[in-house]
């Protein structure tokens, strides 16, 4: 017997072969294959987490900003600590600890 006679008739059908080739193409060869979609989905979830983190940071900065704009003592403390600002009559010493 020939090999072609052993293959069931459904697998010799043109539409079955065309559909199988199309599905194989879409799953493994196309630019939007399964692996690419999985990578995009994981990157999307990472970006969503980063977005939530930065939104929380924005809220914290807004609270700090409102506090700085409303309280002069807090503003002076912030400027001295963060930007090493000083008054004219003061001397500033910065102590850096070795790690």
C-alpha positions as CSV (number, residue, x, y, z in Angstrom):
1,X,0.0,0.0,0.0
2,X,1.0,3.5,-0.6
3,X,1.6,6.0,2.2
4,X,-1.1,8.3,0.8
5,X,-3.7,5.6,1.1
6,X,-3.0,5.2,4.9
7,X,-3.7,8.9,5.6
8,X,-7.3,9.5,6.6
9,X,-9.4,11.5,4.1
10,X,-9.9,14.4,6.5
11,X,-6.2,15.2,6.6
12,X,-6.0,15.3,2.8
13,X,-8.8,17.9,2.7
14,X,-7.6,21.3,1.3
15,X,-9.5,23.3,3.9
16,X,-8.0,21.3,6.8
17,X,-4.5,21.7,5.4
18,X,-5.1,25.5,4.9
19,X,-6.5,25.9,8.4
20,X,-3.6,23.9,9.9
21,X,-1.1,26.0,8.1
22,X,-2.9,29.2,9.1
23,X,-3.1,28.2,12.8
24,X,0.6,27.2,12.8
25,X,1.5,30.5,11.2
26,X,-0.5,32.6,13.7
27,X,0.8,30.7,16.8
28,X,4.5,30.4,16.0
29,X,5.7,32.5,13.0
30,X,3.7,35.7,12.9
31,X,4.9,38.9,14.6
32,X,2.1,38.6,17.1
33,X,2.7,35.0,18.1
34,X,2.0,33.4,21.5
35,X,5.5,34.1,22.9
36,X,5.3,37.8,21.9
37,X,1.9,38.1,23.4
38,X,3.1,36.5,26.7
39,X,6.0,38.9,26.8
40,X,3.8,41.9,26.1
41,X,1.4,40.8,28.9
42,X,4.1,40.5,31.4
43,X,5.6,43.8,30.5
44,X,2.2,45.4,30.7
45,X,1.7,44.1,34.3
46,X,5.2,45.4,35.2
47,X,4.3,48.8,33.9
48,X,1.0,48.8,35.8
49,X,2.9,48.1,39.0
50,X,5.3,51.0,38.2
51,X,2.3,53.3,37.5
52,X,0.8,52.5,40.9
53,X,4.1,53.1,42.6
54,X,4.6,56.5,40.9
55,X,1.1,57.6,41.6
56,X,1.6,56.9,45.3
57,X,4.9,58.8,45.1
58,X,3.1,61.8,43.5
59,X,0.5,61.8,46.3
60,X,3.3,61.8,48.9
61,X,5.1,64.7,47.1
62,X,1.8,66.7,46.9
63,X,1.3,66.3,50.6
64,X,4.9,67.3,51.3
65,X,4.5,70.3,49.0
66,X,1.3,71.5,50.7
67,X,3.1,71.2,54.0
68,X,6.1,73.2,52.8
69,X,4.0,75.9,51.3
70,X,1.9,76.4,54.5
71,X,4.6,76.1,57.2
72,X,7.7,78.4,57.1
73,X,9.6,76.4,59.7
74,X,9.1,73.2,57.9
75,X,10.2,74.9,54.7
76,X,13.4,76.2,56.4
77,X,14.1,72.7,57.8
78,X,13.6,71.1,54.4
79,X,15.9,73.6,52.7
80,X,18.6,73.2,55.4
81,X,18.6,69.4,55.3
82,X,18.1,68.8,51.6
83,X,19.9,71.7,49.9
84,X,22.4,72.5,52.6
85,X,21.3,76.1,52.8
86,X,22.4,78.3,55.7
87,X,22.0,81.8,57.1
88,X,24.7,84.4,56.5
89,X,26.0,84.3,60.0
90,X,26.3,80.5,60.2
91,X,29.0,78.0,59.3
92,X,27.9,74.7,57.8
93,X,29.8,71.4,58.4
94,X,28.8,68.4,56.5
95,X,29.7,65.1,58.1
96,X,29.8,62.1,55.7
97,X,30.0,58.7,57.3
98,X,32.1,56.0,55.6
99,X,30.3,52.8,54.7
